[in-house]
C-alpha cells in the first residue's frame, strides 16, 4: 500500500433537470471549483475522519472504496477536508465519494479510467442517497459542463459553452436531506405516474432548450429556461418557501432567471444575469451565502491534489 495517498473531486451545480433526471430524462450540470480533498493512510480502519462527521456512513464509504480497489478495509483510514457545504445541493456527498475512491486507488497503485470512476462513484453515492441518478458523481469526476442521461451505463456528453457563463449560487443555513426530497417525489409519482411523467417530459424539453442556449452563449434564453424549470419544480412539489423567497430576491435584483439547484431541500438557488457580480452583491445583502461559478467546457477542479 502506497501511503499517504491523495484524491480530489469537485462539487457541482445542476443547471437544469434535477429530479426528472432520476426518471430517465436529461439533466444539464456543471462542475464547480469547490472541492473535497481526501488522504488515505494506514491505520485502524475502516474510518473516515472529517471536520463534518459522517458517522457509520463515512466508515462504510471507506470500507467499500478500499475493498473495490483491493485494499484491506481494516487497515485504512481516510482524512478529508471539504470546501463544499453539505446539504445545499452542491454535490458534497458525490465529491466525497469520488475523492475517497481516487485516494484509495492511488494507495493501491491503481489507475481508474473515467467509466470506472463514474460507475463506482455512483455506487458509493448510494451510501448517502438511496436512489441517485448518477449526475453528481459524473460532474465530480469530470468537472465540466455536461449533459447527463441515466442508464447502464449513463450517457455523459460534454457541452461546449458558447461564451463566458457565470452563474450565481445563493444559499442559507437551511441544510436538509436530499434523500427526503427524492423519496417524497417518488411517492407522488407512484400515486399518479401519468401526471408526473408528463411533467418530467416538459422538464426534458426545458433541458434541451437550455443546453442549446448554453452552446449559443445566450444568457437571456438560459434565464428563461431557469424560470420554466423552476415553475415545473414547484409543481413537482420539491420547491419550498425559502427557495421561492430567494428566487424572488434574485429576480428583483436583476436576474434573467433563477431556480433551485440540486434536491431543493437545502434552499440553494442558481441565477443568471448580465452582470453576475452585481447580482451576487445584491444577494449577499439578503444574508445569503453567495458563490459566483464560471461554467466552462474545461475541467473545473484538478483530479488529484
Secondary structure, 3 states (H helix, E strand, C coil): CCCCEEEEEEEEEEEECCCHHHHCCCEEEEEEEEEEEEEEEECCCCEEEECCCCHHHHHHHHHHHHHHHCCCHHHEEEEEEECCCCCCCCCHHHHHHHHHHHHHHHHHCCCCCHHHHHHHHHHHHCCCCCCCCCHHHHHHHHCCEEEEECCCCCEEEECCCCCCEEEEEEECCCCCCHHHHHHHHHHHHHHCHHHHHHHHHHHHHHHHHHHHHHHHCCHHHHHHHHHHHHHHHHHHCCCCHHHHHHHHHHHHCCCCEEEECCCCCCCCEEEECCCHHHHHHHHHCCCCEEEEEEECCCCCCCCCC
